[in-house]
Amino acid sequence: MPPPEDHAEDHAEDHAEDHDPDQATDPSRLPALDPALRSWLAPMVGDVAMVRSLVGGITGQMLQLRRADGGADIVVRRWPAERDHARAEAPSGDSHWQQGMVRREAVGLETLRGTGLPVPALIAADPDGSASGRPTTVTTFLPGRVELSPPDLRSWVRGLAEMLVRIHAVPPPQLAACELWASSDLRWLEGNLDSSSVPIGPDSPELWLGTLDHGLAREAQELAARPADPARAVLSHGDYQHFNVLWQGGSISAVVDWPTVGLADRGLDVGHCRLNLAVLFTSDAAMWFFEDYEQLAGTRIDPAADLQRLLNFGPNWPEFIPLQVAGRAPVDGPGMAGRVRETIQRTLHRAG
């Protein structure tokens, strides 16, 4: 399996039920189903009347399919690794990782049946792509839209916290531990610089100029390295944040994108959501989420697990986040590092 940092950004936002509205009126823009996928799907869904791309993913193709017989819509998720039947060697690192994600999601969704959580139901999975051509999952389609411009940010954040408390309250099932991701480049955290005036990117060395705060990075890393207590592990989404939550009528209608599901300290999901809130919104939003979660769950968050996820920010985030936002909200890329740094500073202060 490739190093976790190679794929940390792949989970930032990967499944959004928003669609391209132009496709509804321009049949020429509808994505086509390749023969292998169509053949695999035929016994499950019969003829397909409509295929529509879902917006927001970067690790693979997300399709909404409408059945010609009037049955319920389904979602097909295809990972990039293509099955080559003419080659017998072992799969590449990326292919092995993608197959593992399909297997993990399939097991997770089966485990979540009957929990009462608003999650998709698994219909089929082809982890190695031997039948469909690529690692693929098929799930039920759930209504709702990703909300990236909430009219009331404060209440919206509390709604996210309430749903995560519900997820963590499910009795821990027999699942593998969530993977821990890590970023090896923490120069953004050490640099005492107003990043709002400097474009962030791997080709922007001027970002790292100025007074460095090695103490902040060292303090955060030391706390994040503290081992978690396995006895405190809860059912965890693994990639819980606003891009994987659907809303309808002002309430959460679904939580999607479960290939990272597993068991972990509750701080893992909390920290991951807070990181994404700081990246796209404000440090205040990230702190509100922390406070709301602790109040609603009636428990304290282990700052080690929380910080471990906050430290996953890296200089490539301003590059891929706009791809997942896809024009649905303003994105302040240059200010991301500063907002995450502020969130970490406030978190360390709170931890004492």
C-alpha positions as CSV (number, residue, x, y, z in Angstrom):
1,M,0.0,0.0,0.0
2,P,1.4,3.5,-0.9
3,P,2.3,5.7,2.1
4,P,-0.8,7.2,3.6
5,E,0.2,10.8,2.8
6,D,0.0,9.9,-0.9
7,H,-3.7,9.5,-0.5
8,A,-4.6,11.8,2.3
9,E,-6.0,14.4,-0.1
10,D,-8.1,11.9,-2.0
11,H,-10.5,11.6,0.9
12,A,-11.0,15.3,1.5
13,E,-14.2,15.4,-0.6
14,D,-15.1,12.5,-2.8
15,H,-18.8,12.0,-3.1
16,A,-21.3,14.7,-3.7
17,E,-24.9,14.2,-4.8
18,D,-24.9,17.5,-6.7
19,H,-25.1,17.0,-10.5
20,D,-24.4,19.0,-13.6
21,P,-27.7,20.6,-14.5
22,D,-26.8,21.1,-18.2
23,Q,-26.7,17.3,-18.6
24,A,-30.4,17.1,-18.0
25,T,-31.1,19.1,-21.2
26,D,-28.2,18.1,-23.3
27,P,-28.2,14.4,-24.0
28,S,-24.9,14.7,-25.9
29,R,-23.2,15.4,-22.6
30,L,-24.4,12.3,-20.8
31,P,-21.5,10.1,-19.8
32,A,-21.5,6.7,-21.5
33,L,-21.3,3.3,-19.8
34,D,-18.4,1.2,-21.1
35,P,-19.3,-2.3,-22.2
36,A,-17.8,-4.1,-19.2
37,L,-19.7,-2.0,-16.7
38,R,-23.0,-2.2,-18.7
39,S,-22.7,-5.9,-18.9
40,W,-22.0,-6.2,-15.1
41,L,-24.9,-3.9,-14.2
42,A,-27.5,-5.5,-16.6
43,P,-28.7,-8.3,-14.3
44,M,-29.1,-5.8,-11.4
45,V,-30.8,-2.8,-13.0
46,G,-31.8,-3.9,-16.6
47,D,-31.9,-1.1,-19.1
48,V,-30.6,2.3,-18.1
49,A,-32.6,5.4,-19.1
50,M,-30.3,8.1,-17.7
51,V,-26.7,8.4,-16.7
52,R,-25.6,11.6,-14.9
53,S,-22.2,12.6,-13.4
54,L,-22.1,13.6,-9.7
55,V,-20.0,16.6,-8.9
56,G,-17.2,16.8,-6.4
57,G,-15.1,13.7,-6.5
58,I,-11.4,13.4,-7.5
59,T,-10.5,9.8,-6.8
60,G,-12.9,8.3,-9.3
61,Q,-16.0,8.5,-11.4
62,M,-19.4,9.0,-9.6
63,L,-22.5,8.2,-11.7
64,Q,-26.2,8.4,-11.0
65,L,-28.1,5.9,-13.0
66,R,-31.9,5.9,-13.6
67,R,-33.5,2.6,-14.4
68,A,-35.7,2.3,-17.5
69,D,-38.2,0.2,-15.5
70,G,-38.9,3.0,-13.1
71,G,-37.0,1.4,-10.2
72,A,-35.0,3.5,-7.7
73,D,-32.0,5.4,-8.9
74,I,-28.5,4.0,-8.0
75,V,-25.0,5.4,-7.6
76,V,-22.0,3.7,-9.3
77,R,-18.6,4.6,-8.0
78,R,-15.7,3.6,-10.2
79,W,-12.0,3.9,-9.1
80,P,-9.4,4.7,-11.8
81,A,-7.4,1.4,-11.8
82,E,-8.4,-0.5,-14.9
83,R,-8.4,-4.3,-14.9
84,D,-6.0,-5.7,-17.5
85,H,-7.0,-9.3,-18.0
86,A,-4.0,-9.9,-20.3
87,R,-1.5,-9.2,-17.4
88,A,-1.0,-11.6,-14.5
89,E,1.3,-9.6,-12.3
90,A,0.2,-8.3,-8.9
91,P,-1.7,-5.0,-8.9
92,S,0.2,-1.7,-8.6
93,G,0.2,0.2,-5.3
94,D,-2.6,2.5,-6.3
95,S,-4.7,-0.4,-7.6
96,H,-4.2,-2.4,-4.4
97,W,-5.2,0.7,-2.4
98,Q,-8.3,1.3,-4.5
99,Q,-9.3,-2.4,-4.2
100,G,-8.9,-2.1,-0.4
101,M,-11.2,1.0,-0.3
102,V,-13.9,-0.9,-2.2
103,R,-13.7,-3.8,0.2
104,R,-13.7,-1.6,3.2
105,E,-16.8,0.3,2.0
106,A,-18.7,-2.8,1.1
107,V,-18.1,-4.4,4.5
108,G,-18.9,-1.1,6.3
109,L,-22.1,-0.5,4.5
110,E,-23.3,-4.0,5.1
111,T,-22.4,-3.6,8.8
112,L,-24.4,-0.3,8.9
113,R,-27.6,-1.9,7.7
114,G,-30.3,-1.7,10.4
115,T,-28.5,1.0,12.4
116,G,-31.0,3.7,11.5
117,L,-28.3,6.0,10.1
118,P,-29.2,7.8,6.9
119,V,-26.6,6.0,4.7
120,P,-26.6,4.3,1.3
121,A,-27.4,0.6,1.1
122,L,-24.8,-1.6,-0.7
123,I,-26.2,-3.2,-3.9
124,A,-23.0,-4.8,-5.3
125,A,-19.2,-4.5,-5.2
126,D,-16.5,-5.6,-7.6
127,P,-13.3,-4.8,-5.6
128,D,-10.7,-6.0,-8.2
129,G,-12.7,-5.0,-11.3
130,S,-12.7,-8.5,-12.6
131,A,-16.4,-8.3,-13.6
132,S,-16.9,-4.5,-14.3
133,G,-13.5,-3.5,-15.6
134,R,-12.5,-1.3,-12.6
135,P,-12.9,-1.4,-8.8
136,T,-16.6,-0.5,-8.4
137,T,-19.3,-0.2,-5.9
138,V,-23.1,0.2,-6.5
139,T,-25.3,1.7,-3.8
140,T,-28.7,3.2,-3.5
141,F,-29.1,6.9,-4.4
142,L,-30.1,9.1,-1.5
143,P,-31.8,12.5,-2.1
144,G,-30.2,15.7,-1.0
145,R,-27.5,18.3,-1.8
146,V,-24.1,19.2,-0.4
147,E,-24.5,22.6,1.3
148,L,-21.4,24.8,0.9
149,S,-23.1,28.2,1.5
150,P,-25.3,27.7,4.5
151,P,-27.5,30.7,5.3
152,D,-26.8,30.3,9.0
153,L,-23.2,28.9,9.4
154,R,-23.5,28.6,13.2
155,S,-26.6,26.3,13.2
156,W,-25.3,24.4,10.2
157,V,-22.1,23.5,12.1
158,R,-24.2,22.3,15.0
159,G,-26.2,20.1,12.6
160,L,-23.0,18.5,11.4
161,A,-21.9,17.8,15.0
162,E,-25.3,16.3,15.9
163,M,-25.1,13.8,13.0
164,L,-21.5,12.8,14.0
165,V,-22.7,12.2,17.6
166,R,-25.4,9.9,16.2
167,I,-22.8,7.9,14.1
168,H,-20.4,7.5,17.1
169,A,-23.3,6.4,19.3
170,V,-23.8,3.2,17.2
171,P,-22.4,0.2,19.1
172,P,-18.9,-0.4,17.7
173,P,-19.2,-3.2,15.0
174,Q,-16.5,-5.6,14.0
175,L,-14.6,-3.5,11.6
176,A,-10.9,-2.8,11.0
177,A,-9.2,0.3,12.5
178,C,-9.4,3.4,10.4
179,E,-6.2,4.3,8.5
180,L,-4.1,7.1,9.9
181,W,-3.1,9.7,7.4
182,A,-0.1,12.0,7.7
183,S,1.5,14.9,6.0
184,S,5.2,15.1,6.0
185,D,5.4,18.8,5.1
186,L,4.6,21.1,8.1
187,R,6.3,24.2,6.9
188,W,2.9,25.9,6.6
189,L,2.6,25.4,10.3
190,E,6.0,26.7,11.2
191,G,5.9,29.8,9.1
192,N,4.7,32.9,11.0
193,L,3.4,34.6,7.9
194,D,0.1,36.0,6.8
195,S,-0.6,33.5,4.0
196,S,-3.6,35.6,2.8
197,S,-1.1,37.7,0.9
198,V,0.9,34.8,-0.6
199,P,-0.3,32.1,-3.0
200,I,0.2,28.7,-1.5
201,G,1.6,25.9,-3.6
202,P,4.7,23.6,-4.0
203,D,6.2,26.2,-6.4
204,S,5.8,29.1,-4.0
205,P,8.9,29.0,-1.8
206,E,8.3,32.6,-0.7
207,L,5.5,31.2,1.5
208,W,8.1,29.8,3.9
209,L,10.0,33.1,4.3
210,G,9.7,35.0,7.6
211,T,10.0,34.1,11.2
212,L,9.5,30.4,11.8
213,D,7.7,29.0,14.8
214,H,9.3,25.6,15.3
215,G,7.8,25.4,18.7
216,L,4.2,25.3,17.5
217,A,4.8,22.4,15.1
218,R,6.8,20.5,17.7
219,E,4.1,21.0,20.4
220,A,1.4,19.9,18.0
221,Q,3.3,16.9,16.8
222,E,4.2,15.7,20.3
223,L,0.6,15.8,21.4
224,A,-0.7,14.2,18.2
225,A,1.8,11.3,18.6
226,R,0.2,10.3,21.9
227,P,-1.2,6.8,21.3
228,A,-5.0,6.4,21.4
229,D,-6.7,4.1,23.8
230,P,-8.2,1.2,21.8
231,A,-11.0,0.8,24.4
232,R,-12.3,4.3,23.4
233,A,-12.7,3.3,19.7
234,V,-16.1,4.1,18.1
235,L,-17.7,3.6,14.8
236,S,-16.0,6.2,12.6
237,H,-16.7,7.5,9.1
238,G,-13.1,8.2,8.5
239,D,-13.8,11.2,6.2
240,Y,-16.6,13.0,7.9
241,Q,-17.0,16.6,6.7
242,H,-19.4,18.8,4.8
243,F,-18.7,17.3,1.3
244,N,-20.0,13.9,2.4
245,V,-23.2,15.2,4.1
246,L,-26.4,15.8,2.1
247,W,-29.1,18.2,3.2
248,Q,-32.8,18.5,2.3
249,G,-35.3,21.0,3.7
250,G,-32.8,22.3,6.2
251,S,-31.9,18.9,7.7
252,I,-29.3,16.3,7.0
253,S,-30.8,13.7,4.7
254,A,-27.8,11.4,4.2
255,V,-24.1,10.8,5.0
256,V,-22.3,9.3,2.0
257,D,-18.8,8.2,0.9
258,W,-17.9,5.3,3.3
259,P,-14.6,3.7,1.9
260,T,-12.7,4.9,5.0
261,V,-15.2,3.5,7.6
262,G,-13.7,1.7,10.6
263,L,-13.0,2.0,14.3
264,A,-11.1,4.9,15.8
265,D,-11.0,7.4,18.6
266,R,-13.9,9.8,18.1
267,G,-11.3,12.6,17.8
268,L,-10.3,11.3,14.4
269,D,-13.7,12.2,12.8
270,V,-13.9,15.4,14.9
271,G,-10.5,16.6,13.8
272,H,-11.1,15.7,10.1
273,C,-14.3,17.7,10.0
274,R,-12.7,20.6,11.9
275,L,-9.8,20.6,9.4
276,N,-12.2,20.9,6.5
277,L,-14.3,23.6,8.2
278,A,-11.2,25.7,8.8
279,V,-10.0,25.2,5.2
280,L,-13.3,26.3,3.6
281,F,-14.8,28.5,6.2
282,T,-13.2,29.9,9.4
283,S,-11.3,28.8,12.5
284,D,-14.3,29.9,14.5
285,A,-16.4,27.3,12.6
286,A,-13.8,24.6,13.5
287,M,-14.0,25.6,17.2
288,W,-17.8,25.7,17.2
289,F,-17.8,22.1,15.9
290,F,-15.5,21.0,18.7
291,E,-17.6,22.7,21.4
292,D,-20.9,21.4,20.0
293,Y,-19.7,17.9,19.7
294,E,-18.5,17.7,23.3
295,Q,-21.7,19.3,24.5
296,L,-24.0,17.0,22.5
297,A,-22.0,13.8,23.1
298,G,-21.4,14.5,26.8
299,T,-17.8,13.6,26.6
300,R,-14.4,15.2,26.1
301,I,-12.4,14.8,22.9
302,D,-8.9,13.4,23.1
303,P,-6.8,16.3,21.6
304,A,-4.2,13.8,20.3
305,A,-6.5,12.2,17.8
306,D,-8.1,15.6,16.9
307,L,-4.7,17.2,16.3
308,Q,-3.5,14.2,14.3
309,R,-6.1,15.0,11.6
310,L,-5.6,18.7,11.8
311,L,-2.0,18.2,10.9
312,N,-3.0,16.5,7.7
313,F,-3.2,19.9,6.0
314,G,-0.6,20.4,3.3
315,P,0.5,22.9,0.6
316,N,-1.5,21.0,-2.0
317,W,-4.9,21.6,-0.4
318,P,-5.4,25.0,-2.1
319,E,-5.0,23.2,-5.4
320,F,-7.5,20.3,-5.0
321,I,-10.2,21.9,-2.8
322,P,-11.4,24.2,-5.6
323,L,-11.8,21.1,-7.9
324,Q,-14.1,19.6,-5.3
325,V,-16.0,22.8,-4.6
326,A,-16.5,23.1,-8.4
327,G,-17.8,26.7,-8.3
328,R,-20.4,26.0,-5.6
329,A,-18.9,28.4,-3.1
330,P,-16.0,30.9,-2.8
331,V,-12.6,29.4,-2.0
332,D,-9.9,31.4,-0.2
333,G,-6.9,29.2,-1.0
334,P,-4.2,31.6,0.1
335,G,-5.8,31.9,3.6
336,M,-6.2,28.2,4.2
337,A,-2.9,27.6,6.0
338,G,-3.5,30.6,8.3
339,R,-6.9,29.4,9.3
340,V,-5.7,25.9,10.1
341,R,-2.7,27.2,12.0
342,E,-5.0,29.4,14.1
343,T,-7.3,26.4,14.8
344,I,-4.3,24.4,16.0
345,Q,-3.1,27.2,18.2
346,R,-6.5,27.5,19.8
347,T,-6.8,23.8,20.2
348,L,-3.4,23.6,22.0
349,H,-4.4,26.5,24.2
350,R,-7.7,24.7,25.1
351,A,-5.8,21.5,25.8
352,G,-3.6,23.3,28.3
